[in-house]
Amino acid sequence: MKRIAVIGGGASGLMAACFAAGGGNTVVLFEKQKKIGRKILVSGNGRCNITNSALSAEMYHGKNPEVVNNIFARFGFEDTIAFFRSIGLPLVEEERGRMFPASLQATAVVRLFEYELKHRGVEVLLHRKIDLIERKGEGFRLVTAGLEEYFFDSVILSAGSCAYPPAGGSGDGYGLARQMKHSVHEPFPAILPINIPLKILHRLQGVKWDCAIQVLHQDRVVGSSEGELLFTAFGISGPAGLDVSRVINDLVIRKAVPVVKLDLFPGYTERELRALLDELWMDPSKSAGFSLVGILKTPMPEVLLHIAGIDPGKKSGDLSREERQKLAGILKSLRLEPGKPRGFNEAVIAAGGVDIDEIDCTTMESRCVSNLFITGELLDIDGNTGGYNLQFAWSTGAIAGMSQHAI
């Protein structure tokens, strides 16, 4: 029988509270917002991409991403599916292994957690921001921003990261971890739109295009994706862009100079594309730009021709062999230099956080302070888009909760 505090009502905190309850334990969940699960509500475009059927350490990043193998061995994909089904939330699978609630509504996830917390006897204290955590004997003393004082035998720190402040993201959890003498790797925004300073590219704002994208550093491919790209008023976004945003931001922050290479026609070889362009340019009276409207969305012909240094109004019959080859090269390999990363207010998640090597991943207990457990996005592990980050949150929260029943 223990008094257990869970700090944070996000994905990992909710899971921790559910699994910590029972066995005579008293569980109190502290949430600084007016509602639990606010990030859950906005995840997956409001549908909540709960997990992914293709879990692999390769989908995770950080100082030591291989630890997810041990974590998922303790509580993994099948355990997650079974848990959500047990609380009345069967899942459905979509492309690329992404799993969603059958209702396709994130609100269902939060509503069912609200029920489970009440049903399992967890006390939920909203508008309670923990400002201080300190050791008191073998337990802990917590003090809220309103100077309320609480004492607990065990604390599960699930305060989340500083990503996406509109849904409650902040650096509070890092501060609490530091109070407990933990090392924190400096967070940086991951999974967010990418700044591309090339102004003419901004004229493509709103255009969606399926392409292949590579990130190069010193002529070596360090990241890649394929799928829909969205051109924005400041650069690129969309699923393919978000997939590579972490590696781009990591390099830029480290003062490296990555190159983003877009293949706008991944289904063609460059030779095949040149043949197609030659066919389109057979009418010498058509302008170079107008000749491309059958294969490119407006205003892509004009923008890409300008990038190639070709006047879109130039007659097709006047295009030199070098100009034709240059445009084909750009359509197959448009090289762009990314700018400064955008802010945490647009980031889906944050990279960095509490050093994972300071955590016993079989229990999620701190190696620095006994009876302190740390979970979820607060840790120095982050995943790709597609449900991987939520799976890490569910798993670490469940393990921390289960560990409250260990003898």
Secondary structure by P-SEA (a helix, b strand, c coil): ccbbbbccccaaaaaaaaaaccccbbbbbbbcccccccccccccccccccccccccccccccccccaaaaaaaaccaaaaaaaaaaacbbbbbccccccccccccaaaaaaaaaaaaaaabbbbbccccccbbbbccccbbbbcccbbbbbbcbbbbcccccccccccccaaaaaaaaaacccccbbbbcbbbbbbccccccccccbbbbbbbbbbcccccccccccbbbbcccccccaaaaaaaaaaaaaaaacbbbbbbbcccccccaaaaaaaaaaaacccccccccccccccccaaaaaaaaaaccccccccccccaaaaaaaaaaaacbbbbbccccccccccccccccccccccccccccccccccccccccccccccccaaaaaaaaaaaaaaaaacccc
